[in-house]
Amino acid sequence: MSGHSKWHSIRHKKAAQDAKRGKIFTKVIREIVVAARIGGGDPEANPRLRKAIEDAKSVNMPAENIKRAIQRGTGEIEGAQYEEVFYEGYGPGGVAIFVEALTDNKNRTVAELRHIFTKYGGRLGEPGCVSWLFSRKGYIVIEKSKVSEDKLLEIILESGAEDMRDDGSNWEVFTPPEKFDSVVDAIKRNNISIATSSLAFIPQNYVKLQGKEAEQLLKLLSALEDHDDVKKVWSNFDIEEEEISRFAANE
């Protein structure tokens, strides 16, 4: 059983706390700027921007902030410009870690991420060292209490999903990248609440950790995701639920 939906559930529950510190606003604004720069300022014609705006609204970001971020991305107003970069490395136990970041200073970001990796028993690697272990897919998490397995399976297969897994308390839905938006739309049309969704890097195999290595890895992942420049962190860890629960209780 993968740790992905459990781990991201922990981070999702901390979003309100992060929002109070302004941290989540920083990350969402950067994503809006990049999405608008790459695909234009019209959310109807830019799925990535549409998703970023939805994320902004979910954390109660003021409409004026969203508008300014879009204008910065399209060049209508001045401001820091961010680029999408990827970093790869290893955590305790040889676990592969793939980091998506949005930065206006790559030299600063790589130095700070290298420090975080080293502090928690990992190491930053060269480009390509772990990316081959991951596949780009749409990733959707739905709590089991929201929908039955049969109903969800019918909806997602008709809209283009390729797989669904049981992760204990959640359903994990996987789609080809090009089908991600249609599957999300189909789920929403059926009034089913989505816990989290994104275009993700899904590992092809997993490394199981426990004890001190598991604790160190979770600290490393938490520190990476708390960094202002980091958008998402993906890893091929497999950890017992009690390990994650114990970590969440101490967060």
Secondary structure, 3 states (H helix, E strand, C coil): CCCHHHHHHHHHHCHHHHHHCCHHHHHHHHHHHHHHHHHCCCCCCCHHHHHHHHHHHHCCCCHHHHHHHHHHHHCCCCCCCCEEEEEEEECHHHCEEEEEEEECCHHHHHHHHHHHHHHCCCEECCCCCCHHHEEEEEEEEEEHHHCCHHHHHHHHHHCCCCEEEECCCEEEEEECHHHHHHHHHHHHHCCCCCCEEEEEEEECCCEEECHHHHHHHHHHHHHHHHCCCEEEEEECEEECHHHHHHHHHHC
